[in-house]
Amino acid sequence: MAVVEISVVPIGTASTGLSEYVAGCLEVLQQDEGVAWQLTPMGTILEGELDQVLEAARRMHEQPFTAGAQRVVTTIRIDDRRDRVLTMNGKVEAVKTRLDK
């Protein structure tokens, strides 16, 4: 299981606001049952099998083009752990546990 942070930024749009494009990317994720996701103020966290997550990331990258963007910059960070199950919540809880010591 992989946890992936993705940020999709259209460039050269008519407005400095991006929420319309972010909402379009999240609509892509709502159609994908194999990938869990969490919106954050600066990006979106995806969780699932790596192949499925990368395919979802590709569809998210393409979405702004369908909304009229001429250029899109997408940043992806992948945490892919093979020795045990990796989840968004598990990563957060591991840090919280250390803070409680």
Backbone hydrogen bonds in HBPLUS format (Angstrom, degrees):
<---DONOR---> <-ACCEPTOR-->    atom                        ^
c    i                          cat <-CA-CA->   ^        H-A-AA   ^      H-
h    n   atom  resd res      DA  || num        DHA   H-A  angle D-A-AA Bond
n    s   type  num  typ     dist DA aas  dist angle  dist       angle   num
A0002-ALA N   A0048-GLY O   2.77 MM  46  5.51 172.3  1.78 151.0 153.1     1
A0048-GLY N   A0002-ALA O   3.08 MM  46  5.51 155.6  2.14 150.0 157.1     2
A0003-VAL N   A0079-ASP O   2.92 MM  76  5.20 165.1  1.94 149.4 153.7     3
A0079-ASP N   A0003-VAL O   2.82 MM  76  5.20 154.4  1.89 154.5 163.0     4
A0004-VAL N   A0046-LEU O   2.82 MM  42  5.00 164.4  1.84 144.8 150.0     5
A0046-LEU N   A0004-VAL O   2.66 MM  42  5.00 164.5  1.68 154.1 159.8     6
A0005-GLU N   A0077-ARG O   2.88 MM  72  5.13 155.4  1.94 148.3 155.5     7
A0077-ARG N   A0005-GLU O   2.88 MM  72  5.13 155.2  1.94 147.6 154.8     8
A0006-ILE N   A0044-THR O   2.86 MM  38  5.39 163.4  1.88 158.1 163.8     9
A0044-THR N   A0006-ILE O   2.93 MM  38  5.39 158.6  1.97 153.3 160.5    10
A0007-SER N   A0075-THR O   2.94 MM  68  5.22 149.6  2.04 149.4 156.7    11
A0075-THR N   A0007-SER O   2.89 MM  68  5.22 159.1  1.94 149.8 155.6    12
A0009-VAL N   A0073-VAL O   2.86 MM  64  5.19 162.2  1.90 145.2 151.0    13
A0073-VAL N   A0009-VAL O   2.84 MM  64  5.19 169.9  1.85 149.2 149.6    14
A0011-ILE N   A0071-ARG O   2.83 MM  60  5.31 167.3  1.85 145.1 146.0    15
A0021-TYR N   A0018-LEU O   2.92 MM   3  5.38 122.8  2.25 112.2 126.2    16
A0022-VAL N   A0018-LEU O   2.97 MM   4  6.26 158.9  2.01 155.5 162.5    17
A0023-ALA N   A0019-SER O   2.88 MM   4  6.01 164.6  1.91 148.7 152.6    18
A0024-GLY N   A0020-GLU O   3.13 MM   4  6.34 148.6  2.23 135.5 143.8    19
A0025-CYS N   A0021-TYR O   2.99 MM   4  6.33 151.6  2.07 147.6 154.8    20
A0026-LEU N   A0022-VAL O   2.93 MM   4  6.28 153.0  2.01 152.1 160.1    21
A0027-GLU N   A0023-ALA O   2.95 MM   4  6.21 142.7  2.09 144.5 154.6    22
A0028-VAL N   A0024-GLY O   3.27 MM   4  6.61 143.5  2.42 138.5 147.1    23
A0028-VAL N   A0025-CYS O   3.17 MM   3  5.18 124.6  2.50  93.3 106.8    24
A0029-LEU N   A0025-CYS O   3.27 MM   4  6.71 149.9  2.37 139.9 147.2    25
A0030-GLN N   A0026-LEU O   2.90 MM   4  6.19 147.8  2.00 147.9 157.0    26
A0031-GLN N   A0028-VAL O   3.26 MM   3  5.56 145.7  2.39 102.8 112.0    27
A0032-ASP N   A0029-LEU O   2.94 MM   3  5.13 160.7  1.98 110.8 117.2    28
A0036-ALA N   A0047-GLU O   2.89 MM  11  5.01 152.5  1.96 157.5 155.7    29
A0047-GLU N   A0036-ALA O   2.81 MM  11  5.01 144.6  1.93 148.4 147.6    30
A0038-GLN N   A0045-ILE O   2.86 MM   7  5.13 143.6  1.99 144.4 153.2    31
A0045-ILE N   A0038-GLN O   2.86 MM   7  5.13 170.3  1.87 150.0 151.3    32
A0040-THR N   A0043-GLY O   2.80 MM   3  5.29 157.7  1.84 165.8 162.0    33
A0043-GLY N   A0040-THR O   3.47 MM   3  5.29 164.0  2.50 102.3 106.6    34
A0052-GLN N   A0049-GLU O   3.00 MM   3  5.46 116.6  2.42 112.0 126.9    35
A0053-VAL N   A0049-GLU O   2.95 MM   4  6.16 161.8  1.98 159.5 165.4    36
A0054-LEU N   A0050-LEU O   2.87 MM   4  6.04 164.3  1.90 157.7 161.4    37
A0055-GLU N   A0051-ASP O   3.06 MM   4  6.21 151.9  2.14 141.0 148.7    38
A0056-ALA N   A0052-GLN O   2.95 MM   4  6.19 154.7  2.02 146.1 153.1    39
A0057-ALA N   A0053-VAL O   2.86 MM   4  6.12 153.6  1.93 147.6 155.4    40
A0058-ARG N   A0054-LEU O   2.95 MM   4  6.20 150.2  2.04 142.7 150.2    41
A0059-ARG N   A0055-GLU O   3.08 MM   4  6.39 157.3  2.13 147.2 152.4    42
A0060-MET N   A0056-ALA O   2.89 MM   4  6.16 151.6  1.97 148.4 156.9    43
A0061-HIS N   A0057-ALA O   2.91 MM   4  6.12 156.0  1.96 148.0 154.3    44
A0062-GLU N   A0058-ARG O   3.08 MM   4  6.34 147.9  2.19 143.8 152.1    45
A0063-GLN N   A0059-ARG O   3.15 MM   4  6.27 136.0  2.36 140.3 150.7    46
A0063-GLN N   A0060-MET O   3.26 MM   3  5.25 132.9  2.49  95.8 107.9    47
A0065-PHE N   A0062-GLU O   3.07 MM   3  5.54 129.6  2.33 112.3 125.2    48
A0066-THR N   A0063-GLN O   2.96 MM   3  5.24 121.1  2.32 104.7 119.4    49
A0067-ALA N   A0063-GLN O   3.22 MM   4  6.57 128.4  2.50 141.7 155.8    50
A0067-ALA N   A0064-PRO O   3.04 MM   3  4.89 135.2  2.25  91.7 104.9    51
A0069-ALA N   A0064-PRO O   2.94 MM   5  5.43 158.6  1.98 150.6 143.6    52
A0068-GLY N   A0065-PHE O   3.10 MM   3  5.19 162.5  2.13 107.9 110.2    53
A0091-LYS N   A0087-THR O   3.09 MM   4  6.29 154.4  2.16 146.7 151.8    54
A0092-VAL N   A0088-MET O   3.24 MM   4  6.57 159.0  2.28 150.2 155.5    55
A0093-GLU N   A0089-ASN O   2.83 MM   4  6.03 167.1  1.85 158.0 161.9    56
A0094-ALA N   A0090-GLY O   2.99 MM   4  6.06 149.1  2.08 142.4 149.8    57
A0096-LYS N   A0092-VAL O   3.02 MM   4  6.34 163.6  2.05 152.9 158.0    58
A0097-THR N   A0093-GLU O   2.91 MM   4  6.03 155.5  1.97 150.2 155.7    59
A0098-ARG N   A0095-VAL O   3.09 MM   3  5.22 118.1  2.49  98.5 113.1    60
A0099-LEU N   A0095-VAL O   3.04 MM   4  6.38 144.1  2.18 147.3 158.0    61
A0099-LEU N   A0096-LYS O   3.13 MM   3  5.00 121.1  2.49  91.2 106.3    62
A0100-ASP N   A0096-LYS O   3.07 MM   4  6.32 138.5  2.25 144.8 155.3    63
A0101-LYS N   A0098-ARG O   3.41 MM   3  5.47 159.7  2.45 100.0 105.8    64
